[in-house]
Structures are given as structure tokens and as C-alpha cells.
Amino acid sequence: MKRILICLLGIGLLASCGPNREKQLKAIAEHEQQLSMLEMSTEDSEFHEMIDLYRTFAHDFPNDSLAPVYLMRAADASISVGLPEQAVQLLDSVITLYPGFEDMGGCWFLKGYAYETAEQFDQAREAYTYFVDNYPEHYLAPDTRKTLPYIGMTAEEMFEAIMNNAAQEQ
């Protein structure tokens, strides 16, 4: 009897020390609410804390349906705070670990945007091209297809290219 009680106590202690899904979900919800109510600069530590919460949840609960959602949100927030390379890594995790993720098209689009933000224009074009080729029905695909030729151009270069195309069509 004494051994059973000790085993149950040990199991209880181990369970209480491990990751708690509900606690993490509550912390995420609270931080999301704070961020939506406050106007913060992108340098604010709250964004970094939010990214950490998303990543920790995905790490602790990799089989949870929210894991790829939170990794994608962490990637989006990473772009916002000027960490597009981190965003690409997070998105690559979603692509690799969750091939059946319901918003894989959005993931590829965001990957293109992260590369574009990092001024890695060749990789941005590759990600955007993959996106429009594999997810043509996605609501962002038509606009992405139209803007692909202009990735990496300055506003002046883009204007000139548009004017040249218009002149050629006449």
C-alpha cells in the first residue's frame, strides 16, 4: 500500500511538473488579447514573449492541431519584429512537420513574404511561385501572380516596368 501511494505521488508530481496545455493556452490567449488592445512598437518585448509562448506550445504539444497554427503565428510575429530569418525557419517547420496543415497555402505565401522582407528576392520568388502553382485557388494567389515580376524592384523600377508593359500591349 505504501509503495502504491508513493508511486501515485510520484506520478502526480511528474504530471504537475510537465507542460500543461490549458495553462499555456490561457497564457497565449491573454497575451493575444493584450497585444490586440495595446498599441506597441514592434520592438516591444510583448511580441517576443508572444513568439516564445507560441513556440513553446508547439514544442510541448507537437501533435496538437494548434501547433502549426501557433508556429505560423510565431512566424508572422517574427516578421513584425524584424526577424524574417526566424520566420522562415518556423514556416519550414510547419511545412516539414505538418504536411496536411489546412493553411499550407498561407504558410507558403508567408514564407515568400518573409524572404521578401529579408530582401532575399530569389528565395521570395521561389516561395511565391510555389504558392501560386500549388495553391491557385487561395484568395491571395491572383494578386501574388500579378506582383511576382516586380519582386525586389524599387517603386521607380516597378512604375517603369508597368508603363513599358502597358505600352507594349497597345
C-alpha positions as CSV (number, residue, x, y, z in Angstrom):
1,M,0.0,0.0,0.0
2,K,2.8,2.3,0.9
3,R,4.5,1.7,-2.5
4,I,1.3,2.4,-4.4
5,L,0.9,5.7,-2.5
6,I,4.5,6.6,-3.3
7,C,4.0,5.7,-7.0
8,L,0.8,7.7,-7.2
9,L,2.5,10.7,-5.5
10,G,5.5,10.4,-7.9
11,I,3.2,10.3,-11.0
12,G,1.3,13.3,-9.6
13,L,4.5,15.2,-9.2
14,L,5.7,14.4,-12.7
15,A,2.4,15.4,-14.2
16,S,2.4,18.7,-12.4
17,C,5.9,19.5,-13.5
18,G,5.3,18.7,-17.2
19,P,3.8,21.0,-19.7
20,N,0.2,22.0,-19.1
21,R,-1.8,22.5,-22.2
22,E,-4.6,24.5,-20.6
23,K,-2.2,26.8,-18.8
24,Q,-0.3,27.5,-22.0
25,L,-3.5,28.1,-24.0
26,K,-4.6,30.6,-21.3
27,A,-1.3,32.4,-21.3
28,I,-1.4,32.6,-25.1
29,A,-5.0,33.9,-25.1
30,E,-4.1,36.6,-22.5
31,H,-1.1,37.8,-24.4
32,E,-3.0,37.9,-27.7
33,Q,-5.7,40.0,-26.0
34,Q,-3.1,42.4,-24.5
35,L,-1.4,42.8,-27.9
36,S,-4.7,43.5,-29.7
37,M,-5.7,46.1,-27.1
38,L,-2.4,47.9,-26.9
39,E,-0.5,49.9,-29.5
40,M,3.0,48.7,-29.1
41,S,6.1,49.3,-31.1
42,T,7.4,46.2,-32.9
43,E,10.4,46.3,-30.6
44,D,8.2,45.7,-27.6
45,S,9.1,42.7,-25.5
46,E,5.5,41.6,-25.5
47,F,5.8,40.4,-29.1
48,H,8.9,38.4,-28.3
49,E,7.2,36.9,-25.3
50,M,4.2,36.0,-27.6
51,I,6.6,34.3,-30.1
52,D,8.1,32.3,-27.2
53,L,4.7,31.2,-26.0
54,Y,3.7,30.0,-29.5
55,R,7.0,28.2,-29.9
56,T,6.8,26.6,-26.5
57,F,3.3,25.3,-27.1
58,A,4.3,23.8,-30.4
59,H,7.3,22.2,-28.9
60,D,5.4,20.8,-25.8
61,F,2.4,19.7,-27.9
62,P,3.7,18.8,-31.4
63,N,0.7,16.6,-32.1
64,D,-1.9,19.2,-31.2
65,S,-3.8,20.7,-34.1
66,L,-2.9,24.2,-32.8
67,A,0.8,23.5,-33.1
68,P,1.1,24.5,-36.8
69,V,-1.3,27.4,-36.3
70,Y,0.9,28.8,-33.4
71,L,4.1,28.2,-35.4
72,M,2.6,30.2,-38.2
73,R,1.6,33.0,-35.9
74,A,5.1,33.0,-34.4
75,A,6.5,33.4,-37.9
76,D,4.1,36.3,-38.6
77,A,5.1,38.0,-35.4
78,S,8.8,37.3,-36.1
79,I,8.4,39.2,-39.4
80,S,6.8,42.1,-37.5
81,V,9.7,42.4,-35.1
82,G,12.3,42.3,-37.8
83,L,13.3,38.6,-37.6
84,P,12.3,37.3,-41.1
85,E,15.0,34.6,-41.0
86,Q,13.5,33.2,-37.8
87,A,10.1,33.3,-39.6
88,V,11.4,31.2,-42.5
89,Q,12.7,28.6,-40.0
90,L,9.4,28.5,-38.2
91,L,7.5,28.2,-41.5
92,D,9.9,25.4,-42.7
93,S,9.0,23.6,-39.5
94,V,5.3,23.8,-40.4
95,I,6.0,22.6,-44.0
96,T,8.1,19.7,-42.8
97,L,6.3,18.6,-39.7
98,Y,2.7,19.3,-40.7
99,P,2.3,18.5,-44.4
100,G,-1.5,18.1,-44.0
101,F,-1.9,21.5,-42.4
102,E,-5.1,23.2,-43.6
103,D,-3.5,26.6,-44.3
104,M,-0.4,25.3,-46.1
105,G,-1.0,27.8,-48.9
106,G,-1.0,30.7,-46.4
107,C,2.2,29.2,-44.9
108,W,3.9,29.3,-48.4
109,F,2.7,32.8,-49.0
110,L,4.1,34.0,-45.6
111,K,7.4,32.3,-46.4
112,G,7.6,34.3,-49.6
113,Y,6.8,37.5,-47.7
114,A,9.4,36.6,-45.0
115,Y,12.1,36.2,-47.7
116,E,11.0,39.4,-49.4
117,T,11.2,41.3,-46.1
118,A,14.7,39.9,-45.6
119,E,15.5,41.2,-49.2
120,Q,16.2,37.6,-50.3
121,F,14.4,38.2,-53.5
122,D,15.3,35.0,-55.4
123,Q,14.0,32.9,-52.5
124,A,10.9,35.1,-52.2
125,R,10.2,34.5,-55.9
126,E,10.7,30.7,-55.4
127,A,8.3,30.6,-52.5
128,Y,5.7,32.8,-54.2
129,T,5.9,30.7,-57.4
130,Y,5.5,27.5,-55.4
131,F,2.5,29.1,-53.7
132,V,0.7,30.2,-56.9
133,D,1.5,27.0,-58.7
134,N,0.3,24.7,-55.8
135,Y,-2.5,26.8,-54.3
136,P,-4.1,28.6,-57.3
137,E,-7.5,28.8,-55.5
138,H,-6.1,30.6,-52.5
139,Y,-7.5,34.1,-52.2
140,L,-4.0,35.6,-52.3
141,A,-2.9,33.7,-55.4
142,P,-4.2,36.0,-58.1
143,D,-2.6,39.1,-56.7
144,T,0.6,37.3,-55.9
145,R,0.8,36.0,-59.5
146,K,0.4,39.6,-60.8
147,T,3.1,41.0,-58.5
148,L,5.7,38.2,-59.0
149,P,7.5,40.0,-61.8
150,Y,8.0,43.1,-59.6
151,I,9.6,41.4,-56.5
152,G,12.7,43.2,-55.5
153,M,12.1,46.3,-57.7
154,T,12.2,49.8,-56.3
155,A,9.0,51.9,-56.8
156,E,10.6,53.7,-59.7
157,E,11.6,50.4,-61.4
158,M,8.2,49.0,-60.9
159,F,6.5,52.0,-62.3
160,E,8.8,51.9,-65.4
161,A,8.1,48.2,-65.9
162,I,4.4,48.7,-65.7
163,M,4.5,51.6,-68.1
164,N,6.6,49.6,-70.6
165,N,4.2,46.6,-70.4
166,A,1.3,48.9,-71.0
167,A,3.0,50.5,-74.0
168,Q,3.8,47.0,-75.4
169,E,0.2,45.9,-75.1
170,Q,-1.1,48.8,-77.2
